[in-house]
Amino acid sequence: MTRNAGSVDRILRLAAGVFMLAVALYGPGSGLDWIGWLGVVPLLTGLTGWCPAYALSGIGTRRRGT
């Protein structure tokens, strides 16, 4: 797996993942708390720098040579 997510993209993914998990853990019991657990996906893609959707579509936000 080659990294295909740039620095800004990774930071935004990490922030979104942490926020979504925080809502799932500490948010009100609205019945939709399970949606917050989807925050694991952006968290993992932010940590690894590899996005499967980018890989499938052939795009990426990472600059070449970095």
N, C-alpha and C positions, 0 to 999 in steps of 0.2 A: 504494500500500500504506500503509494507516494502521497505526500501531503498535497492537498489541492485547495486548502482554505488559508487565506491570508491572515495577517496579524489582527487587523480590525475586525474581520469576520469572526475569528476565533474568540476575541474578547466579547463581542456582542452575543455569540452563542453561549459562552460561559455565563454571562450575566442573565440571559434569558432562562437558561437551565436552572440556575440557582434560584431565580425568582419563582419559576414554576414549581419547583420542589418545595420552596418555602410556603407557597400558597397551599400546596397539597398537605403539608405537615401542620401548618399553623392557621390556615384559613378557616372561615366558618363552615360548618357542616351543611353545605348546600346540596349535597347529593351528586355534585359534579367534581368532587375531590379527585376522582380517578384521573381526570384530565391533567391535573397537575403532575401526575407521575410520568406523563409524556416528556417532562423536563429532563429526563434521563438522556433522551436522544440528543438534544443540543449540547448538553453537558459533555457527553462522551465525544461528540464530533468536535467540540471546542478543545477538549483535552488532547485528542489525537491529531487534530489538524486534517483529518480525512473525512470527507462527506460522501456517502454512497450516492446521493442524488447528483452531486457534481460529477462523480465518476461515470455514472450511467449516461449523463447528458453531454459529457466531454467538455465541461466548462470548469473554471476554477478562479479563485480570487487571489491566489498566491502569485507573487512576482517571480519571474524566471530567474534562476541563479541564486535564490535565497533559501 
